[in-house]
């Protein structure tokens, strides 16, 4: 959502306001969303880095003001704001919105469709890695690193955003996330976060680690250099899920638009995708390698 910020002394600034809307409109659904939003705010508010979108503050909004569909009360009248729909005179249900700078260049998925020079593409990749390195230094796992969650500022530099699935490592040490907690776009998700096709579903407990972020970094770099998504040759996401469950890495794209993907760049990406998470580079090492490749580009 786009909005305006005024403090009475400075010029009006266009800002982005993120609201998380529940899938349903029940009281329990709103409560679950409220927990997630508050958790994201706690994580986001502590982050201060050039390659992280800054959280400017929060706002409150009623359900009706952000487009929640009215429910019917027992007497047939619309109850526009109540998550339960029990009475028509309940106070409006409110939710928190997270305010950040509006990025005119949009997200990486959109920006890389421009005719960017190789050096600029690598600079963006370095920015993403720098933001990830910072998060890990703060003991935070992003958990949902995709091209949609990388925004491009007015200077053409990348900034990470969307910390709704992020976790503070100390809070989850030696514990597992349930599958519904492991989000993220499937094409960017680390292989170990999907159950394998060997029948061991009951014992499968996906654990979010820094290595999962590094896997996603490799996928983002692939899209930066080629403009193509991981598993570009598979259109149906359901089929992608099957391939991921087989622990098969994305195929190397070729042809028009992929000329920049020379062997040493591909080898970097494949290193981030190592099936053994312990063999993947740390975010810091990946950043260093990208800086070296940038200098050679």
C-alpha positions as CSV (number, residue, x, y, z in Angstrom):
1,X,0.0,0.0,0.0
2,X,1.2,3.5,-0.9
3,X,0.8,6.5,1.4
4,X,2.1,9.9,2.4
5,X,4.1,11.0,5.5
6,X,4.0,14.5,6.9
7,X,5.7,15.8,10.0
8,X,4.8,19.5,9.6
9,X,8.4,20.7,8.9
10,X,9.7,18.5,6.0
11,X,8.2,18.0,2.5
12,X,5.6,15.3,2.1
13,X,7.3,11.9,1.5
14,X,5.7,9.0,-0.3
15,X,6.0,5.9,1.8
16,X,5.1,2.2,1.6
17,X,2.7,0.8,4.2
18,X,2.7,-3.0,4.6
19,X,-0.4,-4.6,6.0
20,X,-0.8,-8.4,6.3
21,X,-4.3,-9.5,5.6
22,X,-5.6,-12.8,7.1
23,X,-6.9,-15.5,4.7
24,X,-10.1,-15.6,6.7
25,X,-11.9,-13.0,8.7
26,X,-12.3,-14.8,12.0
27,X,-11.1,-13.6,15.3
28,X,-8.5,-16.4,15.4
29,X,-7.2,-15.5,12.0
30,X,-6.8,-11.9,13.0
31,X,-5.0,-13.0,16.2
32,X,-2.5,-15.1,14.2
33,X,-1.8,-12.3,11.9
34,X,-1.3,-9.9,14.8
35,X,1.3,-12.2,16.3
36,X,3.1,-12.4,12.9
37,X,3.1,-8.7,12.4
38,X,4.4,-7.9,15.9
39,X,7.1,-10.5,15.4
40,X,8.2,-8.9,12.1
41,X,8.2,-5.5,13.7
42,X,10.5,-6.7,16.5
43,X,12.9,-8.1,14.0
44,X,12.8,-5.3,11.5
45,X,13.1,-2.4,14.0
46,X,16.5,-3.5,15.1
47,X,18.0,-3.6,11.6
48,X,20.2,-0.7,10.5
49,X,22.2,-1.2,7.3
50,X,22.6,0.3,3.9
51,X,21.3,-2.8,2.2
52,X,18.2,-3.2,4.4
53,X,15.0,-1.3,3.9
54,X,14.6,0.9,7.0
55,X,11.5,0.6,9.1
56,X,10.3,4.1,9.6
57,X,7.5,3.3,12.1
58,X,4.1,1.7,12.3
59,X,0.5,2.8,11.8
60,X,-2.8,1.4,12.9
61,X,-5.7,0.9,10.5
62,X,-9.2,-0.6,10.7
63,X,-10.2,-3.6,8.8
64,X,-12.5,-1.6,6.6
65,X,-9.9,1.0,5.7
66,X,-7.6,-1.7,4.2
67,X,-10.2,-3.5,2.2
68,X,-11.5,-6.2,4.5
69,X,-14.8,-7.6,3.1
70,X,-17.7,-6.9,5.5
71,X,-19.3,-9.9,7.2
72,X,-23.0,-10.3,7.9
73,X,-24.3,-10.0,11.4
74,X,-27.0,-12.3,12.8
75,X,-29.7,-9.8,11.8
76,X,-28.3,-9.6,8.2
77,X,-26.6,-6.2,8.6
78,X,-23.1,-5.6,7.5
79,X,-20.5,-5.6,10.2
80,X,-17.6,-4.0,8.4
81,X,-14.8,-4.2,11.0
82,X,-15.5,-7.0,13.4
83,X,-13.6,-10.1,12.8
84,X,-16.3,-12.2,14.3
85,X,-19.4,-10.6,12.8
86,X,-21.3,-11.1,16.1
87,X,-22.6,-7.6,16.6
88,X,-22.8,-4.5,14.5
89,X,-21.8,-2.1,17.3
90,X,-18.4,-3.6,18.1
91,X,-15.4,-1.2,17.8
92,X,-13.5,-1.5,14.5
93,X,-10.8,-4.2,14.5
94,X,-7.4,-2.6,14.0
95,X,-4.1,-4.0,12.7
96,X,-0.6,-2.6,12.5
97,X,0.9,-1.4,9.3
98,X,4.7,-1.2,8.8
99,X,6.0,2.0,7.2
100,X,9.1,2.2,5.0
101,X,10.5,4.4,2.2
102,X,8.7,4.0,-1.1
103,X,11.1,2.5,-3.7
104,X,10.4,4.0,-7.1
105,X,12.4,1.3,-8.9
106,X,10.3,-1.5,-7.5
107,X,11.6,-4.9,-6.7
108,X,14.5,-6.8,-8.3
109,X,12.1,-9.0,-10.3
110,X,10.9,-5.9,-12.2
111,X,14.2,-4.0,-12.2
112,X,16.4,-6.7,-13.9
113,X,14.1,-6.6,-16.9
114,X,15.9,-3.3,-17.8
115,X,19.0,-3.5,-20.0
116,X,21.6,-3.4,-17.1
117,X,25.3,-3.6,-17.6
118,X,27.1,-6.7,-16.1
119,X,28.9,-4.5,-13.6
120,X,25.6,-3.1,-12.3
121,X,24.1,-6.6,-12.1
122,X,27.1,-7.8,-10.0
123,X,26.8,-4.7,-7.8
124,X,23.2,-5.6,-7.1
125,X,24.3,-9.2,-6.2
126,X,26.9,-7.8,-3.9
127,X,24.3,-5.6,-2.2
128,X,22.1,-8.6,-1.6
129,X,24.9,-10.6,-0.2
130,X,26.0,-7.6,2.0
131,X,22.5,-7.3,3.4
132,X,22.4,-11.1,4.1
133,X,25.8,-11.0,5.7
134,X,24.6,-8.3,8.0
135,X,21.5,-10.2,9.0
136,X,23.5,-13.3,9.9
137,X,25.9,-11.2,11.9
138,X,22.9,-10.1,13.9
139,X,21.9,-13.7,14.3
140,X,18.9,-13.3,12.1
141,X,17.9,-15.6,9.3
142,X,15.8,-14.0,6.5
143,X,13.9,-17.1,5.6
144,X,12.2,-15.7,2.5
145,X,15.0,-14.3,0.2
146,X,13.6,-14.0,-3.3
147,X,13.8,-11.4,-6.1
148,X,10.4,-10.0,-4.9
149,X,11.9,-9.2,-1.5
150,X,14.8,-7.3,-2.9
151,X,13.9,-3.6,-3.5
152,X,16.0,-1.2,-5.6
153,X,16.5,2.3,-4.3
154,X,16.7,5.6,-6.2
155,X,20.5,5.0,-6.7
156,X,20.0,1.5,-8.2
157,X,21.2,-0.2,-5.1
158,X,19.6,-3.3,-3.6
159,X,17.9,-3.4,-0.2
160,X,16.4,-6.5,1.5
161,X,12.8,-6.3,2.8
162,X,10.0,-8.5,4.2
163,X,11.1,-10.1,7.4
164,X,7.8,-11.8,8.2
165,X,9.4,-15.2,8.0
166,X,12.7,-14.2,9.6
167,X,13.9,-15.8,12.8
168,X,16.2,-14.8,15.5
169,X,18.6,-17.8,15.7
170,X,18.9,-17.9,19.5
171,X,15.1,-18.3,19.8
172,X,15.0,-21.4,17.6
173,X,18.3,-23.1,18.3
174,X,18.0,-26.9,18.0
175,X,14.3,-26.6,17.2
176,X,12.3,-27.2,14.1
177,X,9.7,-25.1,12.2
178,X,6.5,-26.8,11.2
179,X,6.1,-26.9,7.5
180,X,3.5,-24.1,7.4
181,X,6.0,-21.7,9.0
182,X,8.6,-22.3,6.2
183,X,7.4,-20.0,3.6
184,X,9.1,-18.4,0.6
185,X,8.7,-18.8,-3.1
186,X,9.3,-22.5,-3.9
187,X,11.8,-21.9,-6.7
188,X,14.1,-20.0,-4.3
189,X,13.7,-22.3,-1.3
190,X,16.5,-24.5,-0.1
191,X,16.0,-28.2,-1.0
192,X,16.2,-29.4,2.6
193,X,13.1,-27.4,3.5
194,X,10.9,-29.7,1.4
195,X,10.1,-33.3,2.4
196,X,12.0,-35.9,0.2
197,X,10.3,-38.5,-1.9
198,X,11.5,-41.4,0.2
199,X,8.4,-41.8,2.4
200,X,9.8,-40.2,5.5
201,X,7.2,-37.5,5.8
202,X,6.3,-38.3,9.4
203,X,9.9,-37.8,10.6
204,X,10.5,-34.8,8.4
205,X,11.1,-31.6,10.4
206,X,12.4,-28.7,8.3
207,X,14.9,-26.5,10.1
208,X,15.6,-23.0,9.0
209,X,19.4,-22.2,9.0
210,X,21.7,-19.5,7.6
211,X,22.6,-22.1,4.9
212,X,19.0,-21.9,3.6
213,X,19.5,-18.2,3.0
214,X,22.7,-18.9,1.1
215,X,20.9,-21.3,-1.1
216,X,18.3,-18.6,-1.9
217,X,21.1,-16.2,-2.6
218,X,22.4,-18.4,-5.3
219,X,18.9,-18.4,-6.9
220,X,18.7,-14.7,-6.7
221,X,22.1,-14.3,-8.4
222,X,21.0,-16.6,-11.1
223,X,18.0,-14.4,-11.9
224,X,20.2,-11.2,-11.6
225,X,22.6,-12.6,-14.3
226,X,20.1,-14.2,-16.6
227,X,16.7,-12.7,-15.9
228,X,15.4,-16.3,-15.5
229,X,13.9,-17.9,-12.5
230,X,15.3,-21.1,-11.0
231,X,13.7,-24.1,-12.8
232,X,13.0,-21.8,-15.7
233,X,12.3,-24.8,-17.9
234,X,9.4,-26.0,-15.7
235,X,6.4,-23.8,-16.0
236,X,4.1,-25.5,-13.5
237,X,4.9,-24.8,-9.8
238,X,3.5,-28.2,-8.9
239,X,6.0,-29.9,-11.0
240,X,8.7,-27.7,-9.5
241,X,7.7,-29.1,-6.0
242,X,8.1,-32.6,-7.3
243,X,11.6,-31.9,-8.7
244,X,12.6,-30.2,-5.4
245,X,11.4,-33.2,-3.5
246,X,13.7,-35.3,-5.6
247,X,16.6,-33.0,-4.5
248,X,17.3,-31.9,-8.1
249,X,19.0,-28.5,-8.5
250,X,17.8,-26.0,-11.2
251,X,19.2,-26.6,-14.7
252,X,21.7,-24.2,-16.2
253,X,19.8,-21.7,-18.5
254,X,21.3,-21.0,-21.9
255,X,20.4,-19.1,-25.1
256,X,19.4,-15.5,-25.5
257,X,19.9,-13.4,-22.4
258,X,22.2,-15.9,-20.7
259,X,25.4,-15.0,-22.4
260,X,26.7,-13.5,-19.1
261,X,26.4,-16.8,-17.3
262,X,30.0,-18.0,-17.9
263,X,31.4,-21.0,-16.1
264,X,32.9,-19.2,-13.1
265,X,29.6,-17.5,-12.3
266,X,27.7,-20.7,-12.7
267,X,30.1,-22.5,-10.4
268,X,29.5,-19.8,-7.7
269,X,25.7,-20.4,-8.0
270,X,26.0,-24.1,-7.8
271,X,28.2,-23.8,-4.7
272,X,25.4,-22.0,-3.0
273,X,23.1,-24.8,-4.0
274,X,25.2,-27.6,-2.6
275,X,22.9,-30.4,-1.4
276,X,24.8,-30.5,1.8
277,X,24.1,-27.3,3.7
278,X,27.3,-27.6,5.6
279,X,29.3,-27.4,2.3
280,X,27.7,-24.1,1.2
281,X,29.7,-20.9,1.8
282,X,28.7,-18.6,4.6
283,X,27.0,-15.4,3.5
284,X,30.2,-13.5,4.3
285,X,32.3,-15.8,2.1
286,X,29.7,-15.5,-0.7
287,X,29.8,-11.8,-0.5
288,X,33.6,-11.8,-0.7
289,X,33.5,-14.0,-3.8
290,X,30.9,-11.7,-5.5
291,X,33.0,-8.7,-4.8
292,X,36.0,-10.4,-6.4
293,X,33.8,-11.3,-9.5
294,X,32.5,-7.7,-9.6
295,X,36.1,-6.4,-9.9
296,X,36.7,-8.9,-12.7
297,X,33.5,-8.1,-14.6
